[in-house]
Every structure is written in structure tokens, then in C-alpha cells.
Amino acid sequence: MLSVCRLRRAMAAAATVLLLSACGGERPAPGASALDSTSLLTQDTTLDASLAEVLRRRERFRVFSTMLDSARLLSRLQRGGSYTVFAPTDPGIQKLPEGVVEELLLPANRERLRQIVGYHLHRGRIARDSLPGMDSISTIAGSALPVATEGGRVLVGNERMGEYVITTRNGRIFALNVPVMPPPDAATRTLPDGGTYDTLGADDDTGNSNGNGDGGNGAGRDDTGGSDGGNDEG
């Protein structure tokens, strides 16, 4: 129930952000930090913070960070290990049918939530420049996340990414316009709460199904990739 309450607060905050953005009121004051929750990205950004801290503090990721926390995965993005996070923005999550996220946050549905959230996480860093050469990305949920290029834009899980990339101390965040769902026939894979998490799927550390190794021309590398322009991370 506490997670549902946190979600409702996050959804209310997201609605406020959408209203302020529409009125031109979300722009930060001069000198505001890119980590501040109300600041907008205008370029690829590197922040001296963990993945978990960035996801908690940036307005557009508050609902997703609540989902990560309820799935008991947010702390893993705080303590170390390199990850690439394909994070759906709050406006994107709001496109889901009403009640879907609240239902996933119920204790009885935690394992399903963990599978869905885990489908957005890759162990290792992926550079944006390498994505057009990939056809899939391994995830900690066990199912491969498909990658395609259409009209010059990269689609991850058949969804468009935001324009800018956030690089943190322990990984990289790519924003997605909407959440992506594992394939319905994907094998269920339990994500443990304990220390065995970091050894889960060791074969996922470096490879993906296109056979290029090292996460497909980019996982594990610390280069940030080039910027292709745009207005925000989502």
C-alpha cells in the first residue's frame, strides 16, 4: 500500500510537470544543476551521481523510480556495478491504461513487476553511437530487448528514445517515450532480493543476440556517444 501511495504522489508530480512544461514554466533558473528535478536537458549530460539518485531526483523519472523501488531494484542502481537503464518517462507511463501500474505495485504482483522493470535494465554501459549497429540488447530479466533504426531514429523495444543521454557514476540512462513489455512467451526468471543479483545471468554481462560481443558494440564502454539534437530527455 505504501508503494501505491508513493506512486500516486509521483503521478501527481508528473501531472504538475506536464502542466508547467505546457505553460513554459519548467525551465530552470540560470545556473541550476542538471541533477535538480526541474531542470531540462539541452545536451548529453554527465552527472556526478549514481543511477538511482538521478532517477529519483529528475522529475520525468519519478514514477519509474517508484516502480524500481517497489521491485527492490533501485538500491542495486545505487551501490555499484555498471548498468544501462532504458527509463520510461512519467508522461510515457501515463499513457498506459488506468490502473495498470497500481496493480503491478501490489505485493502479489511483485515478481511480474520485477520482470517488467528488469526488461529495462542492461548490465554494462552502452554508448548511443553503438545502438544503430545492434539488433538486440540483453537485459537482467533474461529476455532480449529488440533494437531497430527507422527514419534515422533508434527504436528500443519498438519505442523511440529521447534525444539526450545521461551518464552517471555507475551507468547511463536513455529515456523512452513509453514503457516496453517483455514478450508474452518469455520464460519467467526470478530476480532475487539478495546478493546473488549481481551474479544473475553472467552470460548477459557482455553479449547480445547479434553476436558482436561486449554488449553489441558498446556495452561496458564509457564513451558517451554523439548528440543528435532535441529538446529534452523524453
Backbone hydrogen bonds, N-H to C=O, Kabsch-Sander energy under -0.5 kcal/mol:
donor,donor_aa,acceptor,acceptor_aa,energy
5,C,1,M,-2.1
6,R,2,L,-2.4
7,L,3,S,-2.5
8,R,4,V,-2.4
9,R,5,C,-2.1
10,A,6,R,-2.5
11,M,7,L,-3.1
12,A,8,R,-2.2
13,A,9,R,-2.3
14,A,10,A,-2.5
15,A,11,M,-2.2
16,T,12,A,-1.9
17,V,13,A,-2.3
18,L,14,A,-2.3
19,L,15,A,-2.0
20,L,16,T,-2.6
21,S,17,V,-2.7
22,A,18,L,-2.1
23,C,19,L,-1.5
24,G,21,S,-1.3
25,G,20,L,-4.1
26,E,20,L,-0.5
32,A,29,A,-2.2
36,D,33,S,-1.1
39,S,36,D,-1.3
45,T,165,V,-2.5
47,L,167,T,-2.9
49,A,47,L,-1.9
51,L,77,L,-0.7
52,A,77,L,-1.5
54,V,50,S,-2.2
55,L,51,L,-2.6
56,R,52,A,-2.1
57,R,53,E,-2.2
58,R,54,V,-2.4
59,E,37,S,-1.5
61,F,58,R,-1.9
62,R,59,E,-1.4
65,S,61,F,-2.4
66,T,62,R,-1.8
67,M,63,V,-2.2
68,L,64,F,-2.6
69,D,65,S,-2.4
70,S,66,T,-2.5
71,A,67,M,-2.0
72,R,69,D,-1.3
73,L,68,L,-2.7
74,L,68,L,-1.1
76,R,73,L,-0.7
77,L,73,L,-0.8
77,L,74,L,-1.1
78,Q,75,S,-1.1
79,R,75,S,-1.7
80,G,76,R,-0.6
83,Y,170,N,-1.7
84,T,122,H,-2.9
85,V,172,R,-3.0
86,F,84,T,-0.5
86,F,120,H,-2.9
87,A,85,V,-1.0
87,A,174,F,-2.1
89,T,176,L,-2.1
90,D,60,R,-2.5
93,I,89,T,-2.5
94,Q,90,D,-2.1
95,K,92,G,-1.4
96,L,93,I,-1.7
100,V,97,P,-1.9
103,E,99,G,-2.0
104,L,100,V,-2.0
105,L,101,V,-1.7
106,L,103,E,-1.3
109,N,106,L,-2.2
110,R,107,P,-1.5
113,L,109,N,-2.4
114,R,110,R,-2.6
115,Q,111,E,-2.0
116,I,112,R,-2.2
117,V,113,L,-3.0
118,G,114,R,-2.6
119,Y,115,Q,-1.1
120,H,117,V,-1.9
121,L,118,G,-1.5
122,H,84,T,-2.6
124,G,82,S,-2.3
124,G,122,H,-0.6
128,R,224,T,-0.6
130,S,127,A,-1.3
131,L,127,A,-0.6
131,L,128,R,-1.2
133,G,130,S,-1.2
134,M,131,L,-2.0
137,I,145,L,-1.9
140,I,118,G,-0.8
140,I,121,L,-2.1
141,A,118,G,-0.9
142,G,139,T,-1.5
145,L,137,I,-3.3
147,V,135,D,-1.9
148,A,155,L,-2.3
150,E,153,R,-3.0
153,R,150,E,-1.8
155,L,148,A,-3.6
156,V,159,E,-2.8
157,G,146,P,-3.3
157,G,155,L,-0.5
159,E,156,V,-1.1
161,M,154,V,-1.0
162,G,175,A,-2.4
163,E,232,D,-1.3
164,Y,232,D,-0.6
166,I,173,I,-2.1
167,T,45,T,-3.0
167,T,165,V,-0.6
168,T,171,G,-3.0
169,R,49,A,-2.8
171,G,168,T,-0.8
172,R,83,Y,-1.9
173,I,166,I,-3.0
174,F,85,V,-2.9
175,A,164,Y,-0.6
176,L,87,A,-2.4
177,N,160,R,-2.0
186,A,183,P,-2.1
197,Y,194,G,-1.7
198,D,195,G,-0.8
199,T,196,T,-1.4
200,L,196,T,-0.6
200,L,197,Y,-1.5
202,A,199,T,-0.8
204,D,201,G,-3.0
205,D,202,A,-1.4
207,G,203,D,-0.7
211,G,208,N,-2.0
215,G,206,T,-7.3
216,G,213,G,-2.1
217,N,213,G,-1.1
218,G,214,D,-1.3
219,A,214,D,-0.9
220,G,125,R,-0.9
221,R,125,R,-1.2
221,R,218,G,-2.1
228,D,163,E,-0.6
